[in-house]
Amino acid sequence: MSSAQAPCGRGLMLVHVKLVGLFKTGRFVQQDIICRDGTKIEELIERLELPLQHLGIILLNGLHTSSETVLKPKDSVVLMPFVDGG
């Protein structure tokens, strides 16, 4: 059983994370991740080693939010980089 699929004990929670664009390169597209209760989105971003200078949009359960938001069990997070073009 992988750590992402391990049952959550006290003090742990499972959140669903979707990476978009360059963030998924060398990582994953969608994955359930175990986090400690009280984890902020910014801590999740750091844990995934995402380049902050490219972070554009954060969606939590389909709504825009900030990296300061504290996650709750079964939350769904989408992390999108800035879109570049012209």
Phi and psi in radians as a Rosetta constraint file:
Dihedral C 1 N 2 CA 2 C 2 CIRCULARHARMONIC -1.315 0.35
Dihedral N 2 CA 2 C 2 N 3 CIRCULARHARMONIC 2.818 0.35
Dihedral C 2 N 3 CA 3 C 3 CIRCULARHARMONIC -1.098 0.35
Dihedral N 3 CA 3 C 3 N 4 CIRCULARHARMONIC -0.528 0.35
Dihedral C 3 N 4 CA 4 C 4 CIRCULARHARMONIC -1.240 0.35
Dihedral N 4 CA 4 C 4 N 5 CIRCULARHARMONIC -0.369 0.35
Dihedral C 4 N 5 CA 5 C 5 CIRCULARHARMONIC -1.848 0.35
Dihedral N 5 CA 5 C 5 N 6 CIRCULARHARMONIC -0.039 0.35
Dihedral C 5 N 6 CA 6 C 6 CIRCULARHARMONIC -1.108 0.35
Dihedral N 6 CA 6 C 6 N 7 CIRCULARHARMONIC 2.565 0.35
Dihedral C 6 N 7 CA 7 C 7 CIRCULARHARMONIC -1.118 0.35
Dihedral N 7 CA 7 C 7 N 8 CIRCULARHARMONIC 2.527 0.35
Dihedral C 7 N 8 CA 8 C 8 CIRCULARHARMONIC -1.512 0.35
Dihedral N 8 CA 8 C 8 N 9 CIRCULARHARMONIC 2.272 0.35
Dihedral C 8 N 9 CA 9 C 9 CIRCULARHARMONIC -1.692 0.35
Dihedral N 9 CA 9 C 9 N 10 CIRCULARHARMONIC -3.003 0.35
Dihedral C 9 N 10 CA 10 C 10 CIRCULARHARMONIC -1.084 0.35
Dihedral N 10 CA 10 C 10 N 11 CIRCULARHARMONIC 2.335 0.35
Dihedral C 10 N 11 CA 11 C 11 CIRCULARHARMONIC 1.522 0.35
Dihedral N 11 CA 11 C 11 N 12 CIRCULARHARMONIC -0.041 0.35
Dihedral C 11 N 12 CA 12 C 12 CIRCULARHARMONIC -2.104 0.35
Dihedral N 12 CA 12 C 12 N 13 CIRCULARHARMONIC 2.710 0.35
Dihedral C 12 N 13 CA 13 C 13 CIRCULARHARMONIC -2.545 0.35
Dihedral N 13 CA 13 C 13 N 14 CIRCULARHARMONIC 2.811 0.35
Dihedral C 13 N 14 CA 14 C 14 CIRCULARHARMONIC -1.899 0.35
Dihedral N 14 CA 14 C 14 N 15 CIRCULARHARMONIC 2.258 0.35
Dihedral C 14 N 15 CA 15 C 15 CIRCULARHARMONIC -2.192 0.35
Dihedral N 15 CA 15 C 15 N 16 CIRCULARHARMONIC 2.592 0.35
Dihedral C 15 N 16 CA 16 C 16 CIRCULARHARMONIC -1.693 0.35
Dihedral N 16 CA 16 C 16 N 17 CIRCULARHARMONIC 2.245 0.35
Dihedral C 16 N 17 CA 17 C 17 CIRCULARHARMONIC -2.129 0.35
Dihedral N 17 CA 17 C 17 N 18 CIRCULARHARMONIC 2.307 0.35
Dihedral C 17 N 18 CA 18 C 18 CIRCULARHARMONIC -2.110 0.35
Dihedral N 18 CA 18 C 18 N 19 CIRCULARHARMONIC 2.241 0.35
Dihedral C 18 N 19 CA 19 C 19 CIRCULARHARMONIC -1.827 0.35
Dihedral N 19 CA 19 C 19 N 20 CIRCULARHARMONIC 2.453 0.35
Dihedral C 19 N 20 CA 20 C 20 CIRCULARHARMONIC -2.105 0.35
Dihedral N 20 CA 20 C 20 N 21 CIRCULARHARMONIC 2.590 0.35
Dihedral C 20 N 21 CA 21 C 21 CIRCULARHARMONIC 1.100 0.35
Dihedral N 21 CA 21 C 21 N 22 CIRCULARHARMONIC -2.379 0.35
Dihedral C 21 N 22 CA 22 C 22 CIRCULARHARMONIC -1.129 0.35
Dihedral N 22 CA 22 C 22 N 23 CIRCULARHARMONIC -0.338 0.35
Dihedral C 22 N 23 CA 23 C 23 CIRCULARHARMONIC -1.131 0.35
Dihedral N 23 CA 23 C 23 N 24 CIRCULARHARMONIC -0.512 0.35
Dihedral C 23 N 24 CA 24 C 24 CIRCULARHARMONIC -1.437 0.35
Dihedral N 24 CA 24 C 24 N 25 CIRCULARHARMONIC -0.214 0.35
Dihedral C 24 N 25 CA 25 C 25 CIRCULARHARMONIC -1.088 0.35
Dihedral N 25 CA 25 C 25 N 26 CIRCULARHARMONIC 2.048 0.35
Dihedral C 25 N 26 CA 26 C 26 CIRCULARHARMONIC 1.343 0.35
Dihedral N 26 CA 26 C 26 N 27 CIRCULARHARMONIC 0.104 0.35
Dihedral C 26 N 27 CA 27 C 27 CIRCULARHARMONIC -2.114 0.35
Dihedral N 27 CA 27 C 27 N 28 CIRCULARHARMONIC -1.820 0.35
Dihedral C 27 N 28 CA 28 C 28 CIRCULARHARMONIC -2.747 0.35
Dihedral N 28 CA 28 C 28 N 29 CIRCULARHARMONIC 2.947 0.35
Dihedral C 28 N 29 CA 29 C 29 CIRCULARHARMONIC -1.651 0.35
Dihedral N 29 CA 29 C 29 N 30 CIRCULARHARMONIC -0.934 0.35
Dihedral C 29 N 30 CA 30 C 30 CIRCULARHARMONIC -2.396 0.35
Dihedral N 30 CA 30 C 30 N 31 CIRCULARHARMONIC 2.458 0.35
Dihedral C 30 N 31 CA 31 C 31 CIRCULARHARMONIC -2.804 0.35
Dihedral N 31 CA 31 C 31 N 32 CIRCULARHARMONIC 2.522 0.35
Dihedral C 31 N 32 CA 32 C 32 CIRCULARHARMONIC -1.518 0.35
Dihedral N 32 CA 32 C 32 N 33 CIRCULARHARMONIC 2.288 0.35
Dihedral C 32 N 33 CA 33 C 33 CIRCULARHARMONIC -2.180 0.35
Dihedral N 33 CA 33 C 33 N 34 CIRCULARHARMONIC 2.397 0.35
Dihedral C 33 N 34 CA 34 C 34 CIRCULARHARMONIC -1.505 0.35
Dihedral N 34 CA 34 C 34 N 35 CIRCULARHARMONIC 2.251 0.35
Dihedral C 34 N 35 CA 35 C 35 CIRCULARHARMONIC -2.281 0.35
Dihedral N 35 CA 35 C 35 N 36 CIRCULARHARMONIC 2.799 0.35
Dihedral C 35 N 36 CA 36 C 36 CIRCULARHARMONIC -1.359 0.35
Dihedral N 36 CA 36 C 36 N 37 CIRCULARHARMONIC 2.571 0.35
Dihedral C 36 N 37 CA 37 C 37 CIRCULARHARMONIC -0.939 0.35
Dihedral N 37 CA 37 C 37 N 38 CIRCULARHARMONIC 2.440 0.35
Dihedral C 37 N 38 CA 38 C 38 CIRCULARHARMONIC 1.529 0.35
Dihedral N 38 CA 38 C 38 N 39 CIRCULARHARMONIC 0.056 0.35
Dihedral C 38 N 39 CA 39 C 39 CIRCULARHARMONIC -1.173 0.35
Dihedral N 39 CA 39 C 39 N 40 CIRCULARHARMONIC 2.332 0.35
Dihedral C 39 N 40 CA 40 C 40 CIRCULARHARMONIC -1.572 0.35
Dihedral N 40 CA 40 C 40 N 41 CIRCULARHARMONIC 2.733 0.35
Dihedral C 40 N 41 CA 41 C 41 CIRCULARHARMONIC -1.029 0.35
Dihedral N 41 CA 41 C 41 N 42 CIRCULARHARMONIC -0.636 0.35
Dihedral C 41 N 42 CA 42 C 42 CIRCULARHARMONIC -1.076 0.35
Dihedral N 42 CA 42 C 42 N 43 CIRCULARHARMONIC -0.584 0.35
Dihedral C 42 N 43 CA 43 C 43 CIRCULARHARMONIC -1.208 0.35
Dihedral N 43 CA 43 C 43 N 44 CIRCULARHARMONIC -0.651 0.35
Dihedral C 43 N 44 CA 44 C 44 CIRCULARHARMONIC -1.128 0.35
Dihedral N 44 CA 44 C 44 N 45 CIRCULARHARMONIC -0.753 0.35
Dihedral C 44 N 45 CA 45 C 45 CIRCULARHARMONIC -1.055 0.35
Dihedral N 45 CA 45 C 45 N 46 CIRCULARHARMONIC -0.767 0.35
Dihedral C 45 N 46 CA 46 C 46 CIRCULARHARMONIC -1.111 0.35
Dihedral N 46 CA 46 C 46 N 47 CIRCULARHARMONIC -0.780 0.35
Dihedral C 46 N 47 CA 47 C 47 CIRCULARHARMONIC -1.048 0.35
Dihedral N 47 CA 47 C 47 N 48 CIRCULARHARMONIC -0.645 0.35
Dihedral C 47 N 48 CA 48 C 48 CIRCULARHARMONIC -1.431 0.35
Dihedral N 48 CA 48 C 48 N 49 CIRCULARHARMONIC -0.071 0.35
Dihedral C 48 N 49 CA 49 C 49 CIRCULARHARMONIC 0.972 0.35
Dihedral N 49 CA 49 C 49 N 50 CIRCULARHARMONIC 0.787 0.35
Dihedral C 49 N 50 CA 50 C 50 CIRCULARHARMONIC -1.456 0.35
Dihedral N 50 CA 50 C 50 N 51 CIRCULARHARMONIC 2.472 0.35
Dihedral C 50 N 51 CA 51 C 51 CIRCULARHARMONIC -1.260 0.35
Dihedral N 51 CA 51 C 51 N 52 CIRCULARHARMONIC 1.894 0.35
Dihedral C 51 N 52 CA 52 C 52 CIRCULARHARMONIC -1.029 0.35
Dihedral N 52 CA 52 C 52 N 53 CIRCULARHARMONIC -0.551 0.35
Dihedral C 52 N 53 CA 53 C 53 CIRCULARHARMONIC -1.141 0.35
Dihedral N 53 CA 53 C 53 N 54 CIRCULARHARMONIC -0.273 0.35
Dihedral C 53 N 54 CA 54 C 54 CIRCULARHARMONIC -1.801 0.35
Dihedral N 54 CA 54 C 54 N 55 CIRCULARHARMONIC -0.087 0.35
Dihedral C 54 N 55 CA 55 C 55 CIRCULARHARMONIC -1.197 0.35
Dihedral N 55 CA 55 C 55 N 56 CIRCULARHARMONIC 2.106 0.35
Dihedral C 55 N 56 CA 56 C 56 CIRCULARHARMONIC -1.869 0.35
Dihedral N 56 CA 56 C 56 N 57 CIRCULARHARMONIC -1.044 0.35
Dihedral C 56 N 57 CA 57 C 57 CIRCULARHARMONIC -2.239 0.35
Dihedral N 57 CA 57 C 57 N 58 CIRCULARHARMONIC 2.417 0.35
Dihedral C 57 N 58 CA 58 C 58 CIRCULARHARMONIC -2.102 0.35
Dihedral N 58 CA 58 C 58 N 59 CIRCULARHARMONIC 2.154 0.35
Dihedral C 58 N 59 CA 59 C 59 CIRCULARHARMONIC -1.957 0.35
Dihedral N 59 CA 59 C 59 N 60 CIRCULARHARMONIC 2.338 0.35
Dihedral C 59 N 60 CA 60 C 60 CIRCULARHARMONIC -2.109 0.35
Dihedral N 60 CA 60 C 60 N 61 CIRCULARHARMONIC 1.993 0.35
Dihedral C 60 N 61 CA 61 C 61 CIRCULARHARMONIC 0.932 0.35
Dihedral N 61 CA 61 C 61 N 62 CIRCULARHARMONIC 0.674 0.35
Dihedral C 61 N 62 CA 62 C 62 CIRCULARHARMONIC 1.508 0.35
Dihedral N 62 CA 62 C 62 N 63 CIRCULARHARMONIC -0.011 0.35
Dihedral C 62 N 63 CA 63 C 63 CIRCULARHARMONIC -2.064 0.35
Dihedral N 63 CA 63 C 63 N 64 CIRCULARHARMONIC 2.528 0.35
Dihedral C 63 N 64 CA 64 C 64 CIRCULARHARMONIC -1.065 0.35
Dihedral N 64 CA 64 C 64 N 65 CIRCULARHARMONIC 2.460 0.35
Dihedral C 64 N 65 CA 65 C 65 CIRCULARHARMONIC -2.628 0.35
Dihedral N 65 CA 65 C 65 N 66 CIRCULARHARMONIC 3.118 0.35
Dihedral C 65 N 66 CA 66 C 66 CIRCULARHARMONIC -1.884 0.35
Dihedral N 66 CA 66 C 66 N 67 CIRCULARHARMONIC 2.930 0.35
Dihedral C 66 N 67 CA 67 C 67 CIRCULARHARMONIC -1.233 0.35
Dihedral N 67 CA 67 C 67 N 68 CIRCULARHARMONIC -0.213 0.35
Dihedral C 67 N 68 CA 68 C 68 CIRCULARHARMONIC -1.422 0.35
Dihedral N 68 CA 68 C 68 N 69 CIRCULARHARMONIC -0.182 0.35
Dihedral C 68 N 69 CA 69 C 69 CIRCULARHARMONIC -1.147 0.35
Dihedral N 69 CA 69 C 69 N 70 CIRCULARHARMONIC 2.367 0.35
Dihedral C 69 N 70 CA 70 C 70 CIRCULARHARMONIC -1.499 0.35
Dihedral N 70 CA 70 C 70 N 71 CIRCULARHARMONIC 2.292 0.35
Dihedral C 70 N 71 CA 71 C 71 CIRCULARHARMONIC -1.369 0.35
Dihedral N 71 CA 71 C 71 N 72 CIRCULARHARMONIC 2.653 0.35
Dihedral C 71 N 72 CA 72 C 72 CIRCULARHARMONIC -2.126 0.35
Dihedral N 72 CA 72 C 72 N 73 CIRCULARHARMONIC 2.772 0.35
Dihedral C 72 N 73 CA 73 C 73 CIRCULARHARMONIC -0.937 0.35
Dihedral N 73 CA 73 C 73 N 74 CIRCULARHARMONIC 2.410 0.35
Dihedral C 73 N 74 CA 74 C 74 CIRCULARHARMONIC 1.210 0.35
Dihedral N 74 CA 74 C 74 N 75 CIRCULARHARMONIC 0.214 0.35
Dihedral C 74 N 75 CA 75 C 75 CIRCULARHARMONIC -1.098 0.35
Dihedral N 75 CA 75 C 75 N 76 CIRCULARHARMONIC 2.699 0.35
Dihedral C 75 N 76 CA 76 C 76 CIRCULARHARMONIC -2.064 0.35
Dihedral N 76 CA 76 C 76 N 77 CIRCULARHARMONIC 2.103 0.35
Dihedral C 76 N 77 CA 77 C 77 CIRCULARHARMONIC -2.013 0.35
Dihedral N 77 CA 77 C 77 N 78 CIRCULARHARMONIC 2.301 0.35
Dihedral C 77 N 78 CA 78 C 78 CIRCULARHARMONIC -2.055 0.35
Dihedral N 78 CA 78 C 78 N 79 CIRCULARHARMONIC 2.215 0.35
Dihedral C 78 N 79 CA 79 C 79 CIRCULARHARMONIC -1.988 0.35
Dihedral N 79 CA 79 C 79 N 80 CIRCULARHARMONIC 2.105 0.35
Dihedral C 79 N 80 CA 80 C 80 CIRCULARHARMONIC -2.139 0.35
Dihedral N 80 CA 80 C 80 N 81 CIRCULARHARMONIC 2.401 0.35
Dihedral C 80 N 81 CA 81 C 81 CIRCULARHARMONIC -1.398 0.35
Dihedral N 81 CA 81 C 81 N 82 CIRCULARHARMONIC 2.897 0.35
Dihedral C 81 N 82 CA 82 C 82 CIRCULARHARMONIC -1.033 0.35
Dihedral N 82 CA 82 C 82 N 83 CIRCULARHARMONIC 2.550 0.35
Dihedral C 82 N 83 CA 83 C 83 CIRCULARHARMONIC -1.711 0.35
Dihedral N 83 CA 83 C 83 N 84 CIRCULARHARMONIC 2.270 0.35
Dihedral C 83 N 84 CA 84 C 84 CIRCULARHARMONIC -1.977 0.35
Dihedral N 84 CA 84 C 84 N 85 CIRCULARHARMONIC 2.447 0.35
Dihedral C 84 N 85 CA 85 C 85 CIRCULARHARMONIC 3.004 0.35
Dihedral N 85 CA 85 C 85 N 86 CIRCULARHARMONIC -3.115 0.35
